[in-house]
Amino acid sequence: MNVYECAKTKMAVRNFKKDSLPDSLILRILEAGRYAPSSDNYQPWHFLVIKDTSVLQNAVKIGGIRPFVAEAPIGIAIIMENYDRPLLDAGRALQQMQLVAWSDGIGSCFVGIPPDNIPSLKEFLRIPEEFELISIMPFGFPKSNMKIRSKRRKPLSKITHSDFFDNEYETHY
């Protein structure tokens, strides 16, 4: 599947098969994150792969994270060094990870962590205090054959502008 098709068809997956993911596919996902661009090429990310079911279940409980995360074969915590733009750089890395995973038939979903739970979750996962925990994203094969359906999106003409915000960008060629 090419990049455009991945971007166009990528769906949030919250139901996973119990099948484990081959290490070769996990490494592809991690490499995709590693190759993401970052501010000043600082590469401030760290990826914590959680394969142990009990660790993932406890992380979900401690973090107040949505329960479906614990049902995935793996979770990958996105952890950032405190640099200029940790959320921007984390977003770049995790989006690349999700697109590569999707191209390999692996589903995922971005999951937020309630801010009040982050300190105890970082302590449980032994993440140093100076690092920022962004998410624990589940990865796994979708439970059912998901139909790739058209997404409900605003028309391009409603969200694009030309030169100035009050000029409509011509979307019909």
C-alpha positions as CSV (number, residue, x, y, z in Angstrom):
1,M,0.0,0.0,0.0
2,N,1.5,3.4,-0.9
3,V,1.7,6.3,1.5
4,Y,-1.2,8.2,0.1
5,E,-3.5,5.1,0.4
6,C,-2.3,4.5,4.0
7,A,-3.1,8.2,4.9
8,K,-6.4,8.0,3.1
9,T,-7.6,4.6,4.6
10,K,-5.9,4.6,8.1
11,M,-8.5,3.9,10.8
12,A,-8.3,3.9,14.6
13,V,-8.3,0.2,15.7
14,R,-9.6,-0.7,19.2
15,N,-10.3,-4.4,18.8
16,F,-7.3,-6.7,18.3
17,K,-6.6,-10.3,17.7
18,K,-4.5,-12.0,20.4
19,D,-1.9,-13.0,17.8
20,S,1.5,-11.8,18.7
21,L,3.3,-9.5,16.3
22,P,6.5,-10.8,14.7
23,D,9.6,-9.0,15.9
24,S,10.4,-8.0,12.3
25,L,7.1,-6.0,12.1
26,I,7.7,-4.4,15.5
27,L,11.2,-3.3,14.4
28,R,9.7,-1.8,11.2
29,I,7.3,0.2,13.4
30,L,10.1,1.4,15.7
31,E,12.3,2.2,12.7
32,A,9.5,4.3,11.2
33,G,9.4,6.4,14.4
34,R,13.2,6.6,14.5
35,Y,13.3,8.0,11.0
36,A,10.7,10.7,11.7
37,P,11.9,14.3,11.2
38,S,12.4,16.3,14.4
39,S,13.2,19.9,15.4
40,D,16.8,20.6,14.8
41,N,17.2,16.8,14.2
42,Y,17.4,16.4,17.9
43,Q,15.5,13.1,17.8
44,P,14.1,13.4,21.3
45,W,12.1,10.2,21.4
46,H,12.3,7.0,23.2
47,F,10.0,4.0,22.5
48,L,9.1,1.6,25.3
49,V,7.8,-1.7,23.8
50,I,5.5,-3.4,26.3
51,K,4.9,-7.1,25.4
52,D,4.2,-8.4,28.9
53,T,0.5,-8.6,29.3
54,S,0.6,-8.0,33.0
55,V,2.7,-4.9,32.6
56,L,0.4,-3.5,29.9
57,Q,-2.7,-4.3,32.1
58,N,-1.2,-2.6,35.1
59,A,-0.1,0.4,33.0
60,V,-3.7,0.8,31.8
61,K,-5.0,0.6,35.3
62,I,-2.5,3.0,36.9
63,G,-2.7,5.4,33.9
64,G,-6.5,5.4,33.7
65,I,-6.1,4.5,30.1
66,R,-8.9,3.1,28.0
67,P,-9.1,-0.7,28.6
68,F,-8.8,-1.8,25.0
69,V,-5.1,-0.9,25.2
70,A,-4.5,-3.9,27.4
71,E,-6.2,-6.2,24.9
72,A,-3.5,-5.5,22.2
73,P,-0.6,-7.8,21.9
74,I,1.8,-4.9,22.4
75,G,1.8,-1.3,23.6
76,I,4.4,1.2,22.6
77,A,5.0,4.1,25.0
78,I,6.1,7.3,23.3
79,I,8.5,9.1,25.6
80,M,10.1,12.4,24.9
81,E,13.2,14.2,26.2
82,N,12.3,17.7,27.2
83,Y,13.2,19.6,24.1
84,D,11.6,22.6,22.3
85,R,8.7,20.9,20.8
86,P,8.0,17.5,22.4
87,L,4.4,17.2,21.3
88,L,5.1,18.2,17.7
89,D,8.1,15.8,17.4
90,A,6.1,13.0,19.2
91,G,3.3,13.5,16.7
92,R,5.6,13.2,13.8
93,A,7.1,10.0,15.1
94,L,3.9,8.3,16.1
95,Q,2.1,9.1,12.9
96,Q,4.9,7.5,10.9
97,M,4.7,4.5,13.2
98,Q,1.0,4.2,12.6
99,L,1.2,4.5,8.8
100,V,3.9,1.9,8.5
101,A,2.0,-0.4,10.9
102,W,-1.2,0.1,8.8
103,S,0.7,-0.7,5.6
104,D,1.6,-4.0,7.2
105,G,-2.0,-4.8,8.2
106,I,-1.4,-3.7,11.8
107,G,-3.9,-1.5,13.6
108,S,-3.3,1.1,16.3
109,C,-4.9,4.0,18.0
110,F,-3.6,7.2,19.6
111,V,-4.5,7.1,23.3
112,G,-4.3,10.0,25.7
113,I,-3.3,9.7,29.3
114,P,-5.1,11.7,32.0
115,P,-2.5,14.3,33.1
116,D,-3.0,13.5,36.8
117,N,-2.1,9.9,36.2
118,I,1.1,10.5,34.3
119,P,3.5,10.7,37.4
120,S,2.4,7.4,38.8
121,L,2.5,5.7,35.4
122,K,6.0,7.1,34.8
123,E,7.1,5.7,38.1
124,F,5.6,2.3,37.4
125,L,7.3,2.1,34.0
126,R,10.5,3.5,35.5
127,I,10.6,6.5,33.2
128,P,12.9,9.2,34.5
129,E,11.2,12.3,35.8
130,E,12.7,14.6,33.3
131,F,11.1,12.7,30.4
132,E,7.6,13.4,29.1
133,L,5.2,10.4,28.6
134,I,3.0,11.2,25.6
135,S,1.0,8.0,25.0
136,I,0.9,4.3,25.2
137,M,-0.3,3.2,21.8
138,P,-1.7,-0.3,21.2
139,F,-0.6,-2.2,18.1
140,G,-2.0,-5.5,16.8
141,F,-3.8,-7.2,14.0
142,P,-7.4,-5.9,13.8
143,K,-9.9,-8.4,15.3
144,S,-12.2,-8.6,12.3
145,N,-11.7,-7.9,8.7
146,M,-12.2,-4.2,8.8
147,K,-13.9,-2.8,5.8
148,I,-12.1,0.3,4.5
149,R,-14.9,2.7,4.1
150,S,-14.9,6.3,3.1
151,K,-14.3,8.6,5.9
152,R,-16.6,11.5,6.8
153,R,-14.4,14.5,6.2
154,K,-15.1,18.1,5.6
155,P,-14.9,19.1,1.9
156,L,-11.4,20.3,1.0
157,S,-12.9,23.6,-0.2
158,K,-14.0,24.3,3.4
159,I,-10.6,23.9,4.9
160,T,-8.1,25.3,2.3
161,H,-7.2,28.9,1.6
162,S,-5.0,30.7,-0.9
163,D,-2.4,33.2,0.1
164,F,-4.7,34.8,2.7
165,F,-7.2,33.1,5.0
166,D,-10.1,34.9,3.4
167,N,-9.2,33.6,-0.1
168,E,-10.6,30.2,-1.1
169,Y,-8.1,27.8,-2.6
170,E,-9.3,26.4,-5.9
171,T,-9.8,22.7,-5.3
172,H,-11.5,21.9,-8.7
173,Y,-9.0,21.3,-11.5
